[in-house]
Amino acid sequence: MDDSQKAIQQANETLYKQNFELSVKNQTLSILRRLYDVSLTTADVTSTSQKIADAIVQELGFAVVMISLLDKNTKCLRPVAVSDSPEIREAMTKMGKTLDEINIPSDYENNLCITCIRNKSRQMTTNLLDILDPAVTQEVADEVGNIANIKTIIIYPLILGDEPIGVINVGLAKKVDDLSRAEKETLEQLIGLVTLAVDRAKLYQDLKEANIRLKQLDQLKDEFISVTSHELRAPMTAIKSYTWLVLNSKEGVLEPKAREHLDKVYQSTERLIHLVNEMLDVSRIESGRVQLHPESFDMRQLAETVKDEFAAKASEQGTELEVTSFGEVPLVIADREKVHQILENLVSNAIKFTQSGKITIHISQADQFVETAVTDTGEGISEDDQKKLFVKFGRLENSLIARSGTGSGLGLYICKQYVELHHGRIWFVSEAGKGSTFTFNLPLS
Amino acid sequence: MENTPTPPKKRILVVEDDQFLRDLYEEILATAGFLVEKAVDGEDGYEMMKKGGYDLVLLDIMLPKMDGISILRKFHNEGPGLAPNKAVVILSNLGQESIIGEAINLGARGYMIKSDMTPEQALSEIRRYLSESF
């Protein structure tokens, strides 16, 4: 062979080597891409790990890949996936155990996977028992190794941050020395991506489980509220009704003092019932279960109804109550019961804050809306307190409502939510010492 | 409350598990001149409703053994609907709109929340339902 032939041969060898490395790099790119895709698909840990194990075996032609994860609850290293092939299926049958049954206690030092996790470093062995101990005997391990054609096993720790989360076992049909530099590099590169993909799947699974738990809790809360409302309301109905019967009895006359006391029992029960009702309303609002049943009705007529309801209370404390309107007011289309509740709430507040004076419910049309304004000549609301008005439980510090302890602080919050469900708006103008006007509008259609 | 309806007296069935409330409605209705019969749980109520002949059934929702919605559904599925009785009205302390809607769909004439009414209001609602069913 002359020099030129030698040079050609050398060039050929170099070219061959470069070609081989290029093909391994191509494989690397292809497997990395596949793993990347796997890591992006949201799925549970088992199926993600299965996809990873299968992808590595298919792309890189290894004998087997097994992924095991640390289970914090059982303190065991548990296999979650093993690559699928006819040989592996046969080997698993021979072993007579399912993946789940190859749990390795995390303090079992004879297993190389545990060493790998402890030292956070790559391990290598030619004996399959080193990664299956104590789940199988040496004899079974040897047989399994023969069936699956495994000569060498490399164990890589899966480390997230500084925390080992498991291992990946790669079984080769050849000796470690027969692995090319490029193949070794590929393997090293894979591990980081495998860790990320598995971790992502774990997070996804945790979130999914947390979500299921939250939904169960939410349902439990709903059930709790409905049961509570029912259980609370039964005795409250009895107290309210029997007290009413005594107060309204035609037989015998109540001692004035006894009547006064019973009247207080009755009012207190009414307050309690009102409070439970408001809590139920809030719970319905917040879980988005409020259903509107729109109908068309005359706002002025509704205002008259509310006026009648409060007439006795108003005159008792020397407060004048009137309904006024401006011109012809068209009908509104809204949930009559909810609007009734809104107006009752505003008038009831006005009465609380207007010991003597005047309360006016004024109905008028403004563009495409019907406006209802409740004006009182009461004590008004200080600037500080104004901020808390529509806030849940936002009870007013400097007002009668807080001093006397009545009211849940939910009323105006509920009003606002109901008005907004109707695509309307609620607002107020107030001056301390002079009075307040609360206005809400409802669209005409 | 004492103006008695013209005979024959109207028959009302109260299906209510709470003893005090059962007694309450019996007292209010009997004083107003109605014939009142009582059922203490869902199964009891179902059997009595099946025999029928009531001008009005006041049916609770949360009941032992069989809930009110299940009773309504049983009648609904069995075909003749609520025929053996002139009207069924829900008298409950559950206020969920979904349950109210379900009860109405299954043939209940109306829905009353116990805690929101005085005896007088309950009676006038009941009279209204009775007059509507003729």
Boltz contact constraints between the chains, C-beta under 6 A:
constraints:
  - contact:
      token1: [A, 230]
      token2: [B, 62]
      max_distance: 6.0
  - contact:
      token1: [A, 230]
      token2: [B, 93]
      max_distance: 6.0
  - contact:
      token1: [A, 230]
      token2: [B, 94]
      max_distance: 6.0
  - contact:
      token1: [A, 233]
      token2: [B, 93]
      max_distance: 6.0
  - contact:
      token1: [A, 233]
      token2: [B, 115]
      max_distance: 6.0
  - contact:
      token1: [A, 234]
      token2: [B, 18]
      max_distance: 6.0
  - contact:
      token1: [A, 236]
      token2: [B, 115]
      max_distance: 6.0
  - contact:
      token1: [A, 237]
      token2: [B, 114]
      max_distance: 6.0
  - contact:
      token1: [A, 237]
      token2: [B, 115]
      max_distance: 6.0
  - contact:
      token1: [A, 238]
      token2: [B, 20]
      max_distance: 6.0
  - contact:
      token1: [A, 238]
      token2: [B, 21]
      max_distance: 6.0
  - contact:
      token1: [A, 241]
      token2: [B, 24]
      max_distance: 6.0
  - contact:
      token1: [A, 241]
      token2: [B, 119]
      max_distance: 6.0
  - contact:
      token1: [A, 244]
      token2: [B, 118]
      max_distance: 6.0
  - contact:
      token1: [A, 244]
      token2: [B, 119]
      max_distance: 6.0
  - contact:
      token1: [A, 245]
      token2: [B, 119]
      max_distance: 6.0
  - contact:
      token1: [A, 273]
      token2: [B, 115]
      max_distance: 6.0
  - contact:
      token1: [A, 291]
      token2: [B, 97]
      max_distance: 6.0
